[in-house]
Structure formats: C-alpha cells, structure tokens
C-alpha cells in the first residue's frame, strides 16, 4: 500500500475527516468512491480539475492522478485498489472483502486482468487517435474477449463477487461502463445478456447515484493567496 507520512497536529487529526481528491468521471476514482460509500466511511470530497491539479493534491501525491486519500493522521493512499483495501479493512458492513483465500485470489486475478490487458484495450478503443490509430476496432475486439469472460461468470451467479455485490463488482463496473458507453449500439447487440443486465443494475443502483453526485470544483486556498 502506498502510504507517505505527514505530521499534522493531534487536534487536527482528531477533528478531520479523510480527504478524498477525486474526479467524477475517472473510473479509478469511481471505484474508490463506491467502496468508501459501501464501507460507510465519511470523507471530505474535493472535486478536482485534472487539467489544473491543485497544489495540495500534488503535494500529497506528486504523481498527479486521482483518487488520492489523505488520512487524518497525514498518511496518503494514492492508488484506487489500496484505498478500497484500506476502507474495507477499516470497516466492512456489507462484507465486500473476500475472506476466503481462494475467492480473494480469484477476485484479485480478475481485477488484475481488468487493470492490465482490458484497460490497455479500452484506452485504445475509446481514444484511438491518442495512440496513432485510425480506429479502435481491433482493440474493441480485444476488450470484448475479456467481457465474454465476465459473461461466463455472470451466467452462473448474479454478481461477479457471487450472490451479493462485492469488491470485484465495484472494481470492474466503472471500466465496463466506460467500454459500453463508447458505442452503446454495438455493445447492446453483443451476446452478453447477463453482463448487460449486471451493468444496467449497477447504473440504476442507489450506490451509483450517490457516488456520481455532482460536486462543485474544489478551489485550493493557496491558489487564492
């Protein structure tokens, strides 16, 4: 877990909430917000503009990507999966963290495939010109292979995590949603009815509505000095 120590005063640490730097449409930030919401951990949400990143966020995490969670004791967690792990190991009222070692291993393998090959294909399908490609057709097919893998899981159970939603669903849904929204007509025509149902349920959920609330842009006080 990526943690860096800061040194706030004891009074500040006791009074403050964790601070979450986020960007509404970023799938990594979305999944972190989903798990924080499921855990019931309150945070101070700071919506940022990625083209104009606030100095305080960069001071906490120089790599400049969201999400970034700054804990009241000054520690910084700046990887989405690490934020999810921290939240569910702090409190997990919905039992999203897989306690069975085999299920945990399977969950992490699926997340690794999502964050690696599928995200690689997704970026080139959605933004081909960023990568010097005429179109993203070949990468769409590469991404579809992964989605058929998810369809095979969802044929046998209602959620990727099993009978109930869990870590795996939260970790993957924002990326599947981004893939689906790149060409909704094409996505709807594909032979993955269970995946389509799963995604529709996610998008219609109260949790998704809650984490997609539109926050005003956070203004770094230091930028006003």
Secondary structure as the mmCIF struct_conf table of DSSP 4:
data_model
#
loop_
_struct_conf.conf_type_id
_struct_conf.id
_struct_conf.beg_label_comp_id
_struct_conf.beg_label_asym_id
_struct_conf.beg_label_seq_id
_struct_conf.end_label_comp_id
_struct_conf.end_label_asym_id
_struct_conf.end_label_seq_id
HELX_RH_AL_P HELX_RH_AL_P1 UNK A 10 UNK A 15
HELX_LH_PP_P HELX_LH_PP_P1 UNK A 16 UNK A 17
STRN STRN1 UNK A 18 UNK A 22
TURN_TY1_P TURN_TY1_P1 UNK A 24 UNK A 25
HELX_RH_AL_P HELX_RH_AL_P2 UNK A 27 UNK A 39
TURN_TY1_P TURN_TY1_P2 UNK A 40 UNK A 40
STRN STRN2 UNK A 43 UNK A 47
TURN_TY1_P TURN_TY1_P3 UNK A 50 UNK A 51
BEND BEND1 UNK A 52 UNK A 52
HELX_RH_AL_P HELX_RH_AL_P3 UNK A 55 UNK A 60
TURN_TY1_P TURN_TY1_P4 UNK A 62 UNK A 63
BEND BEND2 UNK A 66 UNK A 66
STRN STRN3 UNK A 68 UNK A 70
TURN_TY1_P TURN_TY1_P5 UNK A 72 UNK A 73
BEND BEND3 UNK A 74 UNK A 74
STRN STRN4 UNK A 76 UNK A 77
BEND BEND4 UNK A 79 UNK A 79
HELX_RH_AL_P HELX_RH_AL_P4 UNK A 80 UNK A 90
TURN_TY1_P TURN_TY1_P6 UNK A 93 UNK A 94
BEND BEND5 UNK A 97 UNK A 97
BEND BEND6 UNK A 100 UNK A 100
HELX_RH_AL_P HELX_RH_AL_P5 UNK A 101 UNK A 113
HELX_RH_PI_P HELX_RH_PI_P1 UNK A 114 UNK A 118
HELX_RH_AL_P HELX_RH_AL_P6 UNK A 119 UNK A 126
HELX_RH_3T_P HELX_RH_3T_P1 UNK A 128 UNK A 131
TURN_TY1_P TURN_TY1_P7 UNK A 132 UNK A 132
BEND BEND7 UNK A 134 UNK A 134
BEND BEND8 UNK A 136 UNK A 136
HELX_RH_AL_P HELX_RH_AL_P7 UNK A 137 UNK A 156
BEND BEND9 UNK A 157 UNK A 158
STRN STRN5 UNK A 159 UNK A 159
TURN_TY1_P TURN_TY1_P8 UNK A 160 UNK A 161
STRN STRN6 UNK A 162 UNK A 162
BEND BEND10 UNK A 163 UNK A 164
HELX_RH_AL_P HELX_RH_AL_P8 UNK A 167 UNK A 182
BEND BEND11 UNK A 183 UNK A 183
HELX_RH_AL_P HELX_RH_AL_P9 UNK A 184 UNK A 188
TURN_TY1_P TURN_TY1_P9 UNK A 189 UNK A 189
BEND BEND12 UNK A 190 UNK A 191
HELX_RH_AL_P HELX_RH_AL_P10 UNK A 193 UNK A 203
TURN_TY1_P TURN_TY1_P10 UNK A 204 UNK A 204
BEND BEND13 UNK A 205 UNK A 205
HELX_RH_AL_P HELX_RH_AL_P11 UNK A 206 UNK A 211
TURN_TY1_P TURN_TY1_P11 UNK A 212 UNK A 212
HELX_LH_PP_P HELX_LH_PP_P2 UNK A 215 UNK A 216
STRN STRN7 UNK A 217 UNK A 217
HELX_LH_PP_P HELX_LH_PP_P3 UNK A 218 UNK A 220
HELX_RH_3T_P HELX_RH_3T_P2 UNK A 221 UNK A 224
#
